[in-house]
Amino acid sequence: MAEQNPAAAIADQAAAEAGGSHSAAGGETHASTEAGHAADHPTFLGLDSYAWVGLAFLCFVLLLWRLGAFRMIGSSLDAQAEKVKADLAEAAQLKAEAEAMKAKAAADAAEAETSAKAMLANAEVEAKRIVEQAAKDAEEAIVRRTKLAEDRIAAEARGAEAELRARAADITVKAAEALLAGRAKDLAGLTDAAIAGLDRR
């Protein structure tokens, strides 16, 4: 075993003595603190003020238990819990009703949109049919008016032709009459000459 240094041995001994004196001082301080605490809090029947406060609180709790305060508190808490449950159930019902109303509103909106699209499609079809019918009616009206105009023109042409024929016939008759009248005069002159020749014989 190595020989210990004399200086180190002296230092260790001084430290041990200092530690012992510190422990002794600490013990004395703790003892003085407990003594001061006992002096500040006087005891009665061997119990200090803290013990009496704890005992009084325990007695108060036992009194409340005997009087049924805990049952009343429990009943009140149960009633409050039931009220909370009822409120939650009502809230859930209101939420379900709101969701149902929302779903119904969405369905109504979708139905209205579908109806609007159907009405728009029907309106487009009806408008197309009306336009086509109007074009057909206009074409038929044009054909009818054209036919009436052609018939009227044909009738006027026939009337004009008849009038022309009547005028031509009248002119022909008058010309024939004039010709016959001229020939009659010539025949009358020849007749008179022949009669005069006979009278001379």
C-alpha positions in Angstrom: 0.0 0.0 0.0 1.4 3.5 -1.0 2.3 5.8 1.8 -0.1 8.8 2.2 1.1 12.4 1.7 1.1 14.2 5.1 -0.3 17.4 3.6 -3.2 15.5 2.0 -3.9 13.8 5.3 -4.0 17.1 7.2 -6.4 18.5 4.5 -8.7 15.5 4.8 -8.8 15.8 8.6 -9.7 19.5 8.3 -12.5 18.8 5.9 -13.9 16.1 8.2 -13.9 18.4 11.1 -15.6 21.2 9.1 -18.3 18.7 7.9 -19.0 17.6 11.5 -19.3 21.2 12.6 -21.7 22.0 9.7 -23.9 19.0 10.6 -24.0 20.0 14.2 -24.9 23.6 13.2 -27.7 22.2 10.9 -29.1 20.1 13.7 -29.1 23.0 16.0 -30.9 25.2 13.4 -33.6 22.6 12.8 -34.1 22.2 16.5 -34.4 26.0 16.9 -37.0 26.1 14.0 -39.1 23.4 15.6 -39.0 25.2 18.9 -40.0 28.5 17.2 -42.9 26.7 15.4 -44.1 25.2 18.7 -43.9 28.6 20.3 -45.9 30.3 17.5 -48.6 27.6 17.5 -49.7 26.7 21.0 -51.3 23.3 21.5 -54.6 22.3 23.3 -55.1 18.8 24.4 -52.0 17.9 22.6 -53.2 19.3 19.3 -52.0 22.5 17.6 -54.2 24.9 15.6 -53.7 23.0 12.3 -54.9 19.8 13.8 -58.0 21.5 15.3 -58.8 23.1 11.9 -58.5 19.7 10.2 -60.7 18.1 12.9 -63.3 20.8 12.5 -63.4 20.4 8.8 -63.8 16.6 9.2 -66.7 17.2 11.6 -68.3 19.6 9.2 -68.0 17.1 6.4 -69.6 14.4 8.6 -72.4 16.8 9.5 -73.1 17.5 5.9 -73.1 13.8 5.2 -75.5 13.1 8.1 -77.9 15.9 6.9 -77.9 14.4 3.3 -76.2 17.3 1.7 -74.2 15.0 -0.5 -77.4 13.3 -1.7 -78.9 16.7 -2.5 -75.7 17.7 -4.3 -75.7 14.4 -6.2 -79.4 14.9 -7.0 -78.7 18.4 -8.2 -75.8 17.1 -10.3 -78.0 14.3 -11.7 -80.7 16.8 -12.5 -78.2 19.1 -14.2 -76.8 16.1 -16.1 -80.3 15.2 -17.2 -80.9 18.8 -18.3 -77.7 18.8 -20.2 -78.7 15.5 -21.8 -82.1 16.9 -22.7 -80.5 20.0 -24.1 -78.0 17.9 -26.1 -80.9 15.7 -27.4 -82.9 18.8 -28.4 -79.8 20.3 -30.1 -79.3 17.0 -31.9 -83.0 17.0 -33.0 -82.8 20.6 -34.1 -79.6 19.8 -36.0 -81.4 16.8 -37.7 -84.4 19.0 -38.5 -82.0 21.7 -39.9 -80.2 19.1 -42.0 -83.5 17.7 -43.2 -84.7 21.2 -44.2 -81.4 21.8 -45.9 -81.7 18.6 -47.8 -85.3 19.4 -48.7 -84.2 22.9 -49.8 -81.5 21.4 -51.9 -83.9 18.9 -53.4 -86.4 21.7 -54.2 -83.7 23.7 -55.8 -82.6 20.8 -57.9 -86.2 20.1 -58.9 -86.8 23.8 -59.7 -83.6 23.8 -61.8 -84.7 20.6 -63.6 -88.2 22.1 -64.1 -86.6 25.3 -65.4 -84.4 23.4 -67.8 -87.4 21.4 -69.0 -89.5 24.6 -69.4 -86.6 26.2 -71.3 -86.3 23.1 -73.6 -90.1 23.1 -74.1 -90.1 26.8 -74.8 -87.3 26.4 -77.4 -89.2 23.5 -79.0 -92.4 25.5 -79.0 -90.6 28.6 -80.4 -89.1 26.5 -83.2 -92.5 25.0 -84.0 -94.1 28.5 -84.0 -91.4 29.8 -86.3 -91.7 26.8 -88.6 -95.5 27.1 -88.6 -95.3 30.8 -89.3 -93.0 30.1 -92.2 -95.3 27.5 -93.5 -98.3 29.7 -93.1 -96.5 32.6 -94.8 -95.5 30.3 -97.7 -99.1 29.0 -98.0 -100.4 32.6 -97.9 -97.9 33.6 -100.6 -99.0 30.7 -102.7 -102.7 31.6 -102.1 -102.2 35.2 -102.9 -100.1 34.3 -106.0 -102.9 32.0 -107.1 -105.5 34.7 -106.5 -103.3 37.2 -108.4 -102.8 34.8 -111.3 -106.5 34.0 -111.3 -107.4 37.7 -111.3 -104.8 38.4 -114.1 -106.2 35.4 -116.1 -109.8 36.7 -115.5 -108.8 40.2 -116.6 -106.9 38.8 -119.6 -110.0 36.8 -120.5 -112.2 39.9 -120.1 -109.8 42.0 -122.2 -109.7 39.2 -124.8 -113.5 39.0 -124.9 -113.8 42.8 -125.1 -111.2 42.8 -127.9 -113.1 40.1 -129.7 -116.4 42.0 -129.2 -114.8 45.2 -130.6 -113.3 43.2 -133.5 -116.6 41.7 -134.3 -118.3 45.1 -134.1 -115.7 46.6 -136.3 -116.1 43.6 -138.7 -119.8 44.0 -138.7 -119.6 47.7 -139.4 -117.1 47.2 -142.1 -119.3 44.5 -143.7 -122.3 46.8 -143.4 -120.3 49.6 -145.0 -119.1 47.3 -147.8 -122.6 46.0 -148.4 -124.0 49.5 -148.4 -121.4 50.5 -151.0 -122.1 47.5 -153.1 -125.8 48.0 -152.7 -125.4 51.5 -154.1 -123.4 50.1 -157.0 -126.0 47.4 -157.6 -128.7 50.0 -157.4 -126.9 52.1 -160.1 -126.5 49.1 -162.3 -130.1 48.2 -161.8 -131.3 51.7 -162.7 -129.0 51.6 -165.8 -130.4 48.3 -166.9 -133.9 49.5 -166.4 -133.2 52.6 -168.4 -131.7 50.5 -171.2 -134.8 48.4 -171.3 -136.9 51.4 -171.5 -135.0 52.6 -174.4 -135.8 49.5 -176.4 
